[in-house]
């Protein structure tokens, strides 16, 4: 396992500045978010200017461990084209894993299986792995549903974010059944309510030692992404919190 840094840790800076800061903090790799409502590139921008995006990422000299792509919940020809563009970007930058959001909680399960199967095929066509994120407002809020999606689409994996199983609608739940499917991990410290989704490192309830032991048990060799979001409601110094979690995780692997 190796510790990497999400670009969302520096979401109030440009993407170039965020990647520069990630490199300055001695991370070997980054975890890039491309989202319809994200702080940096959108999927539409990547689709419109793919060669420029590839060139810009290569020029930063910060390899990517994963790309999180959110094209929105509408499954249309346009969103498929945008997803394909991000997949091409991942292939061109030797990024092994794409992660995507699951549909909102309450969505018809068969419709979600059909949507995810299509995106899985598009990712596989570029030689990429695809994982769905765990999120307390999405279908994956229930670990059993997340596991069912992976079973119905062989090869689909999990982008595990344990914070969502601390603050979610089911209360603190066991997600041990998901470890065999994990392809990526995103971490911050969290309490047990949505208002405590992100707290100072060391002040929350995430059991890092147990989590890493479980990952090791299932022979996980991929990234642990520091994913502390740089948002106004988090008043603490981002650089300090990112560095604290980096050192903590590195001491455990």
N, C-alpha and C positions, 0 to 999 in steps of 0.2 A: 504494500500500500504506500501511496505517496500523497503528500498534502499539497493541495492547489488552492487557488483563490478565485472566487467569483468576481466578475466585473461589476456585479451589483453592490459590492463593498465600496465602490467608488462611483455610485450612480449619479452623483451631482457634479462629476467631472466629465469631460469628453471621453470617448472611448480610447483615444490615443493616450490621454493623460492617465486614465485608469490602468491601462496596460503598462504604462511606464511606472506607475506607482507599485503595481504588482511585482514588476521586475526589481524595483528598488528594495522591496521587502524580502527579497531572496526566495520568492516562489519560483519553482522550476516550470510551472505550467499555470494556465488560466482556465476558467470556466465561463464561457461567453453566453450571455442572454441576448436573444434576438426576438423581440416581442412587439405586438401591435401597440402596446401601451408602455413599453419599456423606456428607459432613459437614453438608450443608445440607438443602434440600428433597428429598423423595423423589417419584417419579411418583405414588404413591398420595396423598400430601398435596396435590399440585397438582390431581389429579382430584377430590378431596373438597372443596377450597376454592379453586376456580379464580378466582372474583371477587376474593377477598382477595389471592391471589397477584398478580393483575394490578395491583390497586390498590397493593400494597406496592412492586412494581417501579417503577411509574410515579412513586411518591412519592420514590424515591431519586434520580431525575433522572440516572441513569447509563444511557445507551442500551446495548443489547446487540448485539454483533457476531455472536454465535452462541450457541446453547444445545446442550450435550451432554446427551443423554437416554439413560439406561441403565435399561430396564425389566426387565432380566434376560433369560435365554436362552429361557425358556418362552414360546412363541407361543400365547397364549390370548385369549379374549374380554376378560379382565380387563386383560392387558397392552396390547391394542389400544386399549381405552378410556383407559388411562393415557397412552399415546402420543398419542392424539387430544387429550387435555387439554393436554399440553405443547405440541402443535402449535398449539392455540388460544391458549395463552399467548404463544407466539412471534408469532403473527399480531397479537394485541392490543397487543403491545409493539414492533411493527415490526421484529422480529428476522428477518433474511433467511435464515439457515442453521440447520438442525438437523444435528447429528452424532450417530452411534450406533456402538456397538461392533459388530464383526463376530462371527460365531460362533467358538467355540474351535477351534484347530487340530485337524484330524482329523474335523470335522463333514462330513456328506454335503453335497457342493457344491450339488446340485439343491435340497435342503431349504433351504439358506441363500439361494439365489436366490429361491425362493418367499417366504421370510420377508422379505427385503429389498424385493422387488417390492411386497408388501403395504404395508410402511411407506412406501415411496416414493410410492405412490398416496395414502396418508393425508396425507403432507406436501404433496404437490402440490395436494390439494384445498383446503389452506389458503394456497396461493400461496407455498410455501416450497421451498427447495432442501434436498436431503438428501445427506449425505456419510458414508461409513464411515471410521472411524479406522484408522490403521495401528498395529498392536500386535504385539509379538513372541510373544505367546501365542495369537494368533487366526489365522484363515485369512489375514489380510492380512500375516502375517509374511513371506510370499512375495510380492514385488511383482507377479509374473506372475499370481498368483491374484487379487490386488486389482484388477489391470487387467481380468482376465476378468470379474469381477463387474460392473464398470462397463460393459463392453461388452455383457453380457447384459441389463443394465437401463439402457437409454439415458436419460441425464439424471442418473443416480446419480453422485456425485462422491467425491473422496477428502479426508479430513481428515488432512493429512500431519503426522506427528510423527516426524522423522528419528531421534530417539533410539532408537526401536525397531528401526531398521535398522543401528544400531551395536552393540547388545547382544543381538540376536536369535540364534536357533538356527542361522541360515545364515552367521553371521559378518557382517562388514561387507559389505553388498551394495549394488549400484547400483540406485537407484530412479528414474532419469531418465525412464523410460517413463511414470511416474505424473504428471508435471508437467501434461500437458494436461487432466487430470481434477481437479486440485486446486481445492477450494472453500473451504478453511480451512487454517490452519497453526498448530500449537502447538509452542513451543520452550522448551528449557532446555539446559544444557550437560551432556554425558554422556561417559563413557569407553567402553570396548569390552566390558564384561561386565555382567551384570545387577546386580551389586553396585555398579557405577559408573553406574547409570541416571541419577542426578542428582548432579552435582558442582558445585563453585563455578564461577561464570562465568569463563571464561578458562582453566580447568584441564582441559577436556575436548576432544573430537575433532569437535564439530559445526562444519562449515565454513559459517559464516553468509554470508560474501561470495559463495561459489559458489552457495549455495542461493538467495539473493536474485537473483543474476544469472540463474539458470535460471527463476525465477518471472517475472522481467521479460521474459525471452525469450518466454514463453508468455502474456504480457499479463495476468498476475495482478494484480488491483487490490483485493483484499480484505484481510482482517486477518492480521497476524502476532501471535499471542497469546503473551505471556509466561506460561508454565505451569510455574512452579517450585512443587512441591508442599510445603505446610507440614506436614511429618511429623516425628515425634520423631527418626527416624534421620538426619535432615539437620540437623546441629548449628549451621549458620551462620545469621547474622541474615537473616531472610527479606526485610525491607524493603531491606536493603543489596543483596542479590542481585537482587531484582526491579528496583531502580533501575538497577543496573549493566547488566542485560540490556536494559532499556528504552532507555537511552542508546546502547548498542551498536547495537541495531537501528535506532534513529532516525538514527544517523550513516550508515547504509548505504542508506537508502531516500530 
